[in-house]
Amino acid sequence: MARRWAVHGLTVLGVTVLVAGLVATGGPGQGRAEKRDRTRDNDLAQIETLLDCKAQQAGQVVVDPTPTEACPMTPRLADPFTAAPYRVELVPPDSVRLCADFEQPAEMSLRDEAGCRVGRIEIR
């Protein structure tokens, strides 16, 4: 009888540890959301790289993310998960604001609470 209680006790302890781990880490759903947000962050970084290239060619900051012959990068311009277009705005005089709809809070990232990051474009 005591042996049966020990087995039940260990089973309950194991399930409790498993549930606590899922609660602490957010589980697989949070992991998938974080992966989607990394994709969005990477897309915005690629758009910024294209805009930097175009600014060097034009001698001024531009917000049109259309590739050119001199800057042939073809970044994704819309969220691959929602199809919502990424937003690109000029922040005078020398920066661009790139925005997306993220799923996770902006803690410890380069973006603000609105899902935007501002990149300064330095004309060389």
Wavefront OBJ file of the C-alpha trace (Angstrom):
o trace
v 0.000 0.000 0.000
v 2.783 2.432 0.885
v 4.443 1.601 -2.429
v 1.263 2.517 -4.325
v 1.116 5.907 -2.537
v 4.721 6.557 -3.484
v 3.983 5.838 -7.167
v 0.927 8.111 -7.124
v 2.890 10.827 -5.331
v 5.685 10.720 -7.900
v 3.150 10.771 -10.740
v 1.441 13.855 -9.314
v 4.828 15.515 -8.780
v 5.870 14.763 -12.366
v 2.636 16.174 -13.819
v 2.960 19.258 -11.606
v 6.525 19.897 -12.813
v 5.411 19.453 -16.444
v 2.519 21.902 -16.079
v 4.746 24.406 -14.263
v 7.281 24.174 -17.088
v 4.616 24.840 -19.719
v 3.290 27.799 -17.757
v 6.786 29.241 -17.267
v 7.846 28.920 -20.915
v 4.494 29.572 -22.548
v 4.440 26.224 -24.260
v 4.614 25.453 -27.963
v 2.151 28.212 -28.918
v 4.439 30.903 -27.570
v 7.418 29.309 -29.286
v 5.617 29.451 -32.632
v 4.636 33.101 -32.038
v 8.263 33.966 -31.208
v 9.414 32.279 -34.418
v 6.861 34.243 -36.474
v 8.027 37.473 -34.806
v 11.672 36.645 -35.638
v 10.600 36.294 -39.270
v 8.930 39.725 -39.111
v 12.045 41.260 -37.496
v 14.239 39.750 -40.220
v 11.915 41.057 -42.941
v 12.107 44.594 -41.517
v 15.908 44.361 -41.329
v 16.050 43.321 -44.991
v 13.807 46.233 -45.998
v 16.089 48.577 -44.052
v 19.129 47.161 -45.871
v 17.452 47.809 -49.233
v 16.497 51.360 -48.215
v 20.062 52.010 -47.063
v 21.383 50.844 -50.438
v 18.882 53.023 -52.296
v 19.752 56.027 -50.111
v 23.427 55.627 -50.984
v 22.510 55.597 -54.685
v 20.082 58.539 -54.456
v 22.076 60.606 -51.978
v 18.993 60.975 -49.767
v 16.778 58.817 -47.583
v 13.999 57.106 -49.528
v 11.052 55.023 -48.329
v 10.139 53.199 -51.546
v 11.197 49.562 -51.004
v 11.105 48.690 -54.705
v 14.372 47.031 -55.826
v 16.500 48.767 -58.438
v 19.305 47.571 -60.681
v 21.867 49.014 -58.272
v 20.003 47.572 -55.256
v 18.487 44.290 -56.451
v 17.473 42.925 -53.020
v 13.882 41.720 -52.935
v 12.753 41.747 -49.322
v 9.315 40.511 -48.385
v 7.043 43.572 -48.116
v 4.125 41.912 -46.327
v 3.738 39.676 -43.314
v 3.885 36.073 -44.586
v 1.456 34.924 -41.878
v -1.264 37.610 -42.126
v -0.561 39.200 -45.543
v -0.659 42.632 -43.859
v 1.804 44.973 -45.588
v 4.774 46.194 -43.583
v 4.685 49.949 -42.986
v 7.576 52.191 -44.026
v 7.666 55.872 -43.042
v 10.226 58.651 -43.335
v 11.407 60.131 -40.040
v 13.057 63.378 -41.129
v 15.789 64.075 -41.739
v 17.692 60.794 -41.980
v 15.742 57.837 -40.600
v 13.066 55.358 -41.574
v 10.417 53.819 -39.353
v 9.582 50.207 -40.205
v 6.506 48.647 -38.625
v 4.807 45.256 -38.435
v 2.081 43.674 -36.338
v 3.961 41.513 -33.840
v 2.420 38.897 -31.568
v 4.816 39.129 -28.632
v 5.688 42.158 -26.460
v 8.651 44.249 -27.529
v 10.723 43.366 -24.451
v 14.441 43.209 -25.203
v 14.066 43.922 -28.921
v 14.848 46.756 -31.295
v 11.181 47.706 -31.702
v 8.807 49.814 -29.671
v 5.413 48.850 -28.258
v 3.721 49.806 -31.553
v 5.791 47.199 -33.404
v 8.064 49.743 -35.056
v 11.802 50.177 -35.263
v 13.564 53.329 -36.380
v 16.738 52.981 -38.412
v 19.047 55.889 -39.119
v 20.332 55.916 -42.693
v 23.746 57.468 -42.975
v 24.608 58.732 -46.455
v 28.234 57.898 -47.175
l 1 2 3 4 5 6 7 8 9 10 11 12 13 14 15 16 17 18 19 20 21 22 23 24 25 26 27 28 29 30 31 32 33 34 35 36 37 38 39 40 41 42 43 44 45 46 47 48 49 50 51 52 53 54 55 56 57 58 59 60 61 62 63 64 65 66 67 68 69 70 71 72 73 74 75 76 77 78 79 80 81 82 83 84 85 86 87 88 89 90 91 92 93 94 95 96 97 98 99 100 101 102 103 104 105 106 107 108 109 110 111 112 113 114 115 116 117 118 119 120 121 122 123 124
